[in-house]
Amino acid sequence: MKTPVHTGFVELARRNIREAIGYRSWAYRTAARMLDLGALVLSEGPGAAIRIERLKAATGQREKSVAVKFRRLKYPISLRPGSRDVETLISNVVRLEYGQLKLPTDAAHFIVDGGAYIGDTSAYFLSIYPASRILALEPNRESFDIAKRNLEPYGDRVALLHKALADKRGTLFLSGLETGAKVTATGTMAVECLTVSDLIAMSPNGRINVLKLDIEGAEEALFSNETGEWLNKVDHIIVETHGPACEKVVLGALESANWTVRRYRNLYYCSAPAVFQ
């Protein structure tokens, strides 16, 4: 999949402005908002862009899900006005945060979506990789329920589990909301955890072609313990690290295994040494 010219241009403009004036400045934040709006108009059209921007700015309507059609998604996707859902959809479906792998459309047979949120990344992968099957995990019940609705049209190509991905099988507890939901050792809502090895066992061919990880810091433990049990059965990893300590552990484990690693925005795109893109 090629990145559309306008998407690449917008990201290049954003990076140049950020490097020139700093990402903390008011001027950069203003410019970034304008670039987001421009990318939205080019991707979805003026009418859809206005509607999406209104949903993003809405207040007091979070409990009312709205179905929105994005051109890159095969089916409409439900989101909650005024929540992080809208920003997440813009990042993933308009700015193509998870669209930089450049695999042939028939190459991603089995994908794991660790931290599926409302199913946005799974919906994107299912739309651009028509031969793919996805195993998605989301521990937050509210997000899981929306993800279930969003992924239902894709039928048996996707299996959504109300579980968390961790370094050990067992039970942890949920804390946080929306994109910040994570599992910890203490709390009130118990969540069953599976390991990467468990997910590989569910793969039709015993491999994971693409492993997406956005599990709010649990990546650190995942890459600290026994990666030799599963890392050689994964082709590509797209991972968001959470904090310097987590980043050091994850990148250290991958580099020690001779994986290639490149950064795009907040994500690291990583490929096994035997895989050639």
ROVEX-867738 format. One record per atom (N, C-alpha, C): x, y, z; residue in one letter. Coordinates in steps of 0.02 Angstrom, whole numbers, plus 50000, padded with zeros to 5 digits. Each point is the difference from the previous one (the first is absolute). Layout:
BEGIN
XYZA...
! end
This chain:
BEGIN
500424994050000M499585006050000M500445006250000M499875004649952K500385006149997K499645005450041K500415004250033T499715005650036T499805005349950T499375002550003P499785005249953P500465006050003P500095003349942V500465005649996V499825005450049V499355001650007H499825005550044H500144998350073H499934993650019T500154998050069T500745000950015T500434997849954G500725000950008G500195007350004G499685004249959F500155007150000F499825003350066F499414998250026V499775002950063V500474998150057V500214993650002E500454997950054E500685003349993E500245000949939L500645003449990L499965007350022L499445003349982A499915007050022A499975000550075A499664995350031R499945000050073R500694999250032R500404995349974R500674998850029R500455006249992R499975003149941N500425005949988N499815005750047N499365001150010I499775005350045I500204998450071I499914993750021R500184998050068R500755001050013R500414998249952E500725000850009E500215007350001E499625004349965A500185007049996A499795003950063A499414998550027I499755004250056I499874996050064I500084993349999G499904996150060G499284997850008G499914993950023Y499334997250004Y499595002750058Y500325003450048R499635002650057R499725007049987R500195003249947S499805006949988S499275000549978S499705005750015W499325001449979W499954999949924W500505002849967A499995000449927A499994993049969A500394995350029Y500004993349972Y499334996650011Y499715000750059R499364996850014R499465002649952R500035006649987T499525002949953T500114997249930T500634999949978A500164997449934A499814992749994A500114996150054A499844992949998A499254999049992A499605004050034R499274999549994R499785001549928R500315005149970M499835001749931M500214994549952M500584997050012L500224994549957L499554993950008L499774998650060D499534994550011D499365001249961D499765006250003L499385001649964L500114999349925L500585002349976G500154999349929G500034992849978G500324995850041A500054992849984A499314996850000A499575002250047L499334997450005L499595001849938L500055006149978V499645002349940V500244996149939V500654999249991L500274996449942L499814992650001L499974997250061S499864992850005S499254998549995S499585004150033E499294998350007E499535004749964E500255005749977G499575005049968G499775005250049G499835006149975P499825005550045P499414998550046P499464997149973G499414998750040G500134995350057G500344994449985A500174995150052A500485003050051A500475004149976A500495003150045A499655004550050A499525003949977I499635004550045I499634995950053I499684994649978R499634995850047R500464996950052R500574997549978I500484996850046I500285005150049I500155006049976E500255005350045E499475001950052E499375000049980R499475001550049R499944994650052R500084993849980L499994994550048L500595000550048L500565002049974K500615000850041K499905005350053K499655005449982A499915005650046A499394999350045A499594994949990A499384999250037A500144999050074A499555002450042T500054999050072T499344997350026T500044996050053G499404997450031G499624994949960G500324997149948Q499654995149958Q500394993449996Q500454999050045R500454994349995R499644993349999R499424999850033E499644993650005E499634998249935E499965004649953K499644998949937K500484998449944K500054993749982S500454998149945S499705002149933S500445002049955V499805002249933V500394996049949V499674997549949A500334996249947A500265004849948A500644999449983V500335004449951V500334995749946V499925002049938K500324996449945K500645003449980K500554996250003F500645002349976F500164996449934F500295003549953R500114997149934R500464993950002R500464999950048R500484994450002R499734994050037R499415000650031L499714994450036L499434997049959L499964993550000K499484996649961K499305001450027K499955000850066Y499345001150031Y500035006150046Y499435003250013P499995005650048P500254997750069P500245004850038I500274998450066I499685004650052I499804997350056S499675003950053S500525003150046S499875006250019L500435003550047L499585004350046L500305002150055R499655003950050R500195007449993R499525004349985P500165007249992P500355002750063P500515004249989G500345003250055G500484995650038G500104993849976S500464995350034S500654999749960S500464995750024R500634998949964R499894996049936R499404997449990D499864995949941D500155003949936D499785006349997V500065003949939V500735001249983V500405002150049E500715001249988E500364993649979E499804994450031T500304993649984T499854998149927T499385000949979L499824998449931L500375004449951L500095006450015I500385004549956I500724997749994I500304998250057S500704997749998S500084993649960S499544995250011N500094993449970N499744999549929N499455003349984V499684999149935V500155005749952V500115006050026V500165005749957V500755001149996V500345000350057R500725001149999R500394993549992R499664994449999L500304993549985L500574998350047L499895001050064E500514998450049E500204992649997E499524995749986Y500144992849994Y500044997749927Y500075004849956G500004998349929G500675000549966G500544999350038Q500675001049972Q500394993549989Q499674994350006L500364993749995L500154998249928L499585001949953K500104999049928K500044992649981K499584995950029L499974992949981L499554999249940L500124995049957P499514998349948P499334998350032P499465001349965T499344999150030T499854992850019T500364995249971D499874992950016D500534997150047D500425004350031A500564997450040A499844999450074A499515003850024A499855000050071A499434995150014A500164993750009H499494994950008H499714999950071H500435000850051F499774999750069F500295005950038F499555004250024I500185006250035I499734999850071I500405002150048V499775000750069V499985007450017V499435002150026D499905006950021D499985000250076D500585001250030G500065000350073G499845007050024G499425000850032G499765006650020G499575002849945G499434996749987A499605001549941A499585006350006A499915002450062Y499595006050014Y499304999149970Y499795004149953I499324999349972I500014996349933I500554996549986G500054996049939G500235003949940G500265006150010D500185004349944D500584997249959D500534997850033T500574997349963T499834993449967T499624995850034S499784993749970S499585001449938S499545004850003A499585001649943A500435002549942A500515003850015Y500455002549948Y500384994249967Y500294995650041F500374994449972F499544995449960F499414998650025L499534995749964L499805003149933L499995006649997S499805003449938S500565000049949S500635000850022I500545000649951I500334993349985I499914995050044Y500274993349989Y499414995149993Y499714999349942P499394996049992P500094992650013P500624997650002A500114992850014A500164998850073A499985005150041S500224999450070S499454997350045S500234996950055R499574998350057R500325003350061R499585002550045I500265003850057I499754997150065I500464999850048L499834998450070L500125006450040L499475002850027A500045006450036A499844999150073A500375003650043L499894999750072L499885007050027L499495000750041E499855006450033E499734998650070E500365002350053P499804998450069P499465004650028P499925006049972N499505004750026N499314998249973N499534998650044R499354997649979R499635005049956R500025006450017E499655005149960E500295000349930E500665000349994S500325000149934S499884993549963S500024994450037F499884993549969F499314999749968F499495002650034D499324999849973D499945004049935D500345005849997I499995003949938I500404996449945I500574997150020A500404996349951A499614994249971A499614996750042K499604994349976K499515002349947K499685005750011R499545002849952R500365002049935R500595003050007N500375002349942N500284994449957N500174994450032L500324994549963L499514994649978L499395000350024E499514995049982E499894999449924E499995005549962P499894999449928P500544995949963P500594999350030Y500554996449968Y499934992450010Y499504998050037G499844992950006G500554995950034G500094993949974D500474995450032D500735001549983D500135005449965R500695002049988R500335002850062R499615001650051V500285002950061V499694996750061V500444998650049A499784997450065A500205005250053A499525002550037L500125005150051L499934996950069L500525000650041L500004997150067L500015005550053L499584999150052H500005004750056H500554997750049H500615000849978K500584997850039K500575005049990K500524999350041A500595004249994A500604995849977A500485003449970L500624996849980L500535001750052L500344995050027A500495001050052A500574995049993A500505000650043D500574995549996D499864993350031D499474999550042K499834993750032K499244999049997K499814993849995R499294998350002R499745000850071R499395002350008G499725000850067G499485005550001G499945003350058T499505005250010T500335006450025T499845005649967L500205006650024L499375004350006L500105006550013F499425004350014F500035006349957F499435002249978L499965005749954L499985006650037L500365004949973S499955006950024S500045004649940S499755006250008G500035004849946G499414999549953G499945005149955L499455000549954L500245000749928L499574998349953E500115001049929E500704997649980E500395004249965T500664997949976T500504999150057T499845002350060G500454999350057G499864993950043G499524995949981A499854994050039A500584995150000A500174997450058K500564995350005K499874995150057K500374994549999V499934995050053V500585000650049V499844999250064T500495000650054T499894994450050T500434999750051A499964994650049A499435001150050A499745006050004T499465001450049T499435003649965T499414999450028G499425003449972G499374996350017G499455001949966T499354997150017T499724995649944T500205001249938M499724996349944M500524994949974M499884993750011A500474994849981A499974998849924A500594998849971V500064998749928V500464994149990V499804995249960E500424994349984E500545002149950E500614997550011C500565001849957C500244993949961C500195001249938L500314995149957L500705002349981L500424995449979T500675001649978T500044999849924T500555002549973V500104999649927V500024992749978V500304995750040S500024992949982S499304997149996S499555002150044D499314997849996D499695002049933D500145006149978L499715002549937L500304996549939L500644998450004I500324996249945I499674993249994I499824997050055A499674993549999A499325000449966A499705005949996M499365000949967M500075001549926M500615001149978S500125001649929S499934993849957S499705000549941P499934994349956P500664996949978P500525004149994N500654997449978N500555000650052N499805001450064G500505000350053G500455006149998G499785005349964R500395006149996R499535006050006R500295005750021I499655006349997I500355004249948I499655002049948N500315004149948N500095007250022N499515002850035V500055006850027V499744999950071V500425002350047L499815000550070L499985007450018L499405002650012K499935007050020K499945000350076K500415004250031L500025000550073L499905007250022L499455001250034D499885006450033D499664998350066D500404997650048I499724997250061I500225003950062I500095006549989E500075004950055E500544998250051E500594998449976G500574998750043G500144992850014G499524995549987A500114992950011A500504997149950A500175004049950E500514997949951E500674998650035E500155003850053E500634999350034E500084992950029E499494997650036A500044993250027A499994994849945A499635001449947L499944995349944L500684998649969L500415005249994F500664999349968F500554998750051F499834999850063S500504998550052S500054992650014S499474996349983N499954993050022N499924995249941N500494995949989E499954994249956E499745001649930E500275005149969T499795001549931T500214994549952T500504996050020G500234994549958G499464994849987G499484999950042E499464995349991E499545001849942E500005006449981W499515002149949W500275004749946W500545003450013L500225005349954L500174997349930L500284993949998N500184997249934N499404997349962N499405000850028K499394997949966K499575006049979K500315005950000V499675006249981V500405003249944V499655002649949D500335003249944D500105007450009D499485003550021H500035007350009H499665001950065H500275005150033I499705002850060I499935007649991I499405002550015I499895007250003I499855001650073I500435003650033V499945000850072V500055007350021V499575002050046E500075006450032E500284998850070E500585002950013T500304999350067T499745005750044T499984998850064H499725004950047H500535001750052H500385005149985G500515002350046G500704997549982G500525003550023P500694998349982P500214992950021P499794997850060A500204993450023A499714994649956A499365000849982C499674995249957C500344999949931C500135005849973E500335000549935E500684996550000E500395001050052K500664997050004K499964992450000K499534997250038V499934992850004V499784997149933V499485003049971V499724997449937V500525000349945V500305005849989L500485000749946L500624995950012L500204999450063G500584995950016G499894992849982G499414997350016A499854993049985A499984998949925A499715004649963L499954999249927L500685000749966L500395004750021E500665000949970E500464994150016E499934997250060S500404994150018S499824994049956S499394999949976A499774994649956A500105001749926A500355005649987N500175002249932N499395002149959N499495002450033W499435002749964W500175007049974W499705001849944T500065006949976T499445004150032T500175006250020V499535004250036V500025007049969V499435002749986R499955007049978R499415003350035R500065006450010R499485003650037R499565004049952R499355000050014Y499535004449965Y499535002950052Y500035006650009R499625003350052R500134996750068R499484997550034N500104996950066N500094992549996N500054997349940L500044992849992L500684997849976L500174993750017Y500594996849972Y499774994349954Y500235000249939Y499874994749951Y500604995450000Y499894993750015C500544995350012C499894993849957C500544997549969S499944994249957S500544994950017S499814993649999A500464994650015A500564999849949A500594997450019P500575000049953P499894996049937P499564995150001A499894995849941A499465002849953A499705005650020V499455002849961V500255005849958V499825000049937F500195005349954F499375003349974F499955006650011Q499405003549977Q500075001949927Q
! end
